């Protein structure tokens, strides 16, 4: 009787929901920042590719090592970005659940 009419639990639920929403928003900002940092690996990959091309004719083995490093960095970057996507989706789900509490 008192829970949803604004006299008790309804207000508390809405306040807690607002606090959760604020935390989710903050964490989504962190996820976006980390995602942008992870994209900076593209610059390192480009440099490794250039090194591989420069030394490719004189030392094919070293060039291949640079290419392997480039591939490893690209794989790690992909794993980071995919994990961040999963975290972001989880935060979106939490946000949707708090919306149900608040309404």
C-alpha positions in Angstrom: 0.0 0.0 0.0 2.7 2.5 0.9 5.4 1.1 -1.5 4.4 2.6 -4.8 2.6 5.8 -3.8 5.6 7.8 -2.9 5.4 7.4 0.9 8.1 4.9 1.5 9.8 2.2 -0.5 9.0 3.8 -3.8 11.1 6.9 -3.1 13.9 4.8 -1.7 13.9 2.6 -4.8 13.9 5.6 -7.1 16.9 7.1 -5.2 18.8 3.9 -5.3 17.9 3.5 -9.0 19.3 7.1 -9.6 22.5 6.2 -7.8 22.9 3.0 -9.8 22.2 5.0 -13.0 25.0 7.5 -12.1 27.4 4.6 -11.4 26.5 3.0 -14.7 27.0 6.2 -16.6 30.4 6.7 -15.0 31.5 3.2 -15.8 30.3 3.6 -19.4 32.5 6.7 -19.7 35.5 4.6 -18.4 34.7 1.8 -20.9 34.7 4.4 -23.7 38.0 5.9 -22.6 39.7 2.5 -22.4 38.3 1.6 -25.8 39.8 4.8 -27.2 43.2 3.9 -25.6 43.0 0.4 -27.1 42.5 1.9 -30.5 45.8 3.7 -30.2 47.5 0.3 -30.7 46.7 0.9 -34.4 49.5 3.4 -34.5 52.0 0.9 -33.0 50.8 -1.7 -35.6 51.4 0.7 -38.4 54.9 1.4 -37.2 55.7 -2.3 -37.0 54.4 -2.7 -40.5 56.7 0.1 -41.7 59.7 -1.5 -40.0 58.8 -4.8 -41.6 58.7 -3.2 -45.1 61.9 -1.3 -44.5 64.0 -4.3 -43.5 62.1 -6.8 -45.6 64.6 -7.1 -48.4 67.7 -7.2 -46.2 66.5 -9.4 -43.4 63.3 -11.3 -44.1 63.3 -13.1 -40.8 63.4 -9.9 -38.8 60.6 -8.5 -41.0 58.6 -11.6 -40.3 59.1 -11.1 -36.5 57.8 -7.5 -36.9 54.8 -8.8 -38.7 54.2 -11.4 -36.0 54.3 -8.7 -33.4 51.9 -6.6 -35.4 49.5 -9.6 -35.6 49.8 -10.3 -31.8 49.1 -6.7 -31.0 46.1 -6.7 -33.3 44.7 -9.9 -31.7 45.2 -8.5 -28.2 43.5 -5.2 -29.2 40.6 -7.2 -30.6 40.2 -9.1 -27.4 40.2 -5.9 -25.3 37.7 -4.2 -27.5 35.4 -7.3 -27.5 35.6 -7.5 -23.7 34.8 -3.8 -23.4 31.8 -4.4 -25.6 30.6 -7.1 -23.3 31.0 -4.8 -20.3 29.2 -2.0 -22.0 26.3 -4.4 -22.8 26.2 -5.5 -19.2 26.0 -1.9 -18.0 23.2 -1.2 -20.5 21.3 -4.2 -19.1 21.8 -2.9 -15.5 20.5 0.5 -16.7 17.4 -1.1 -18.2 16.8 -3.0 -14.9 17.1 0.2 -12.8 14.6 1.9 -15.2 12.1 -0.9 -14.2 12.7 -0.1 -10.5 12.2 3.6 -11.1 9.0 3.3 -13.0 
